[in-house]
Amino acid sequence: MATATSPTSLSSDLAARIQEKQAEAAERYRQLIRDAADGGEVDPGEALQILENAGKDATDFDKDLAEIEHRKALQEQAGEADDLRAELRKVDADIVAARNKLADYHSQKEAEIAALAEQHREFSTKLHRAEDAATQLWKECGDPDLLGELADVEQRLRAAVDFHVRCRESLTRIRNGRRDAEADLRLANTPEKVADAEERLAKLQTVEAAQDRFDNATAAREKVEAEEREIRKRMVFA
């Protein structure tokens, strides 16, 4: 004889079955969202049934899918952290190495400057002595004609030195100007930039012409310096 089920027990069984069905529907809905987020194929009819069983609609589906895709994007971005930390450590190490090189460079240049400054002091001292000797030699010379020749050659020497300096500065300016303009011409990426670089080059004297001018100025200066030395030798015996 079958045992009758009490109303209370039946109600509990039904509630458990309903809860189980709801849990299954919710899990199938979550799986549907995961499949869609992963780009898997979703059967529209099956998807509609899953939504109905879970008590969801298209708006819920779009909202939950957007949340999953947002979290996946966050996960992907967060996954880059280890690689970025490694790259950051490398950059930090490169910065330290560059700063050390810069410090070494500064130390090297400071040492070079100190050595040049010492040379400058030595040459300045020698120059003062040479100028003092020239002055004394001029004072002790008793030949007015020779002193006149010296005054004339010193005037021409000052002019030759001035011209020589201007030629050297001009050569440096032309050399740098042509170098910069030629570099700009190579890198020019628009007709306007090409035209500008070509115009600058056309206005600049050639390096060869500037070098010839400087060489001639050097020769002229050396010639007058030789005349001055010869006169000063003659002054010893005047």
Residue, then its C-alpha position, 0 to 999 in steps of 0.5 A: m500500500a503506497t504511503a501518502t505524501s503529506p502536504t508539507s513534504l510535497s511543498s518542500d519537494l516542489a520548492a526544491r525542484i523549482q529552486e533547482k530549475q532556477a539555478e540551472a536556468a541561471e547557469r545556462y544563462r551565464q554560460l550563454i553570456r560567456d559563449a557570446a563574449d568569447g565570440g562563439e556561435v549562439d543559436p537564436g532560438e536556443a538563446l531565446q529559450i534560455l532567456e525566457n527560462a532565466g527570466k531575462d530579456a534582450t536588454d538584460f542580455d546586452k547589459d550583462l554581455a557588455e559587463i563581461e566584455h568590460r571585465k575581459a578588457l580590464q583583465e587583458q589590460a591588467g595582464e600587461a602589468d608584469d611586462l610593463r614592470a619589466e620594461l619600466r625596470k629596463v628604462d630605469a636602468d637605462i636612465v641610470a646608465a645614461r646619467n652615469k655616462l653623462a657624469d663621466y662625460h662632465s668629469q672628462k670635460e672638466a678635466e680637459i677644461a682645467a688642462l686648457a686653462e693651465q695651458h692658457r695661463e702658461f701661454s699668457t705668461k710667455l706672451h707677456r714676457a715676449e711683449d715685454a721683450a719686444t717693448q724693451l728691444w724697441k726702446e733700446c733701438g737707436d735707428p729711427d728708420l728701423l723703428g719706422e719700418l717696425a711701426d709700418v709692419e706692425q700696422r700691416l700685421r694688425a690688419a693681416v691678423d684681423f683679416h685672418v680672424r674674419c676669414r676663419e670665422s667666415l669659413t666656420r660659418i659657411r661650413n656649418g651653414r652648408r652642413d645644416a642646409e644639406a642635412d635639412l635638404r636630405l630630410a625635407n619632406t615637402p616642396e616648401k622645405v626643399a625650396d628653402a634648403e636649396e635657397r639657403l645653399a645658393k646664398l652660401q659661398t662654397v666651402e672650397a672658396a672660403q677655404d681658399r680665402f682663409d689659406n690666402a689670409t694665412a699666407a699673407r699673415e705669415k709673410v708679414e709676421a716673417e717681416e716683423r721677425e726679420i726687422r726685430k733681428r736687425m734691431v739687435f745690431a742697430 
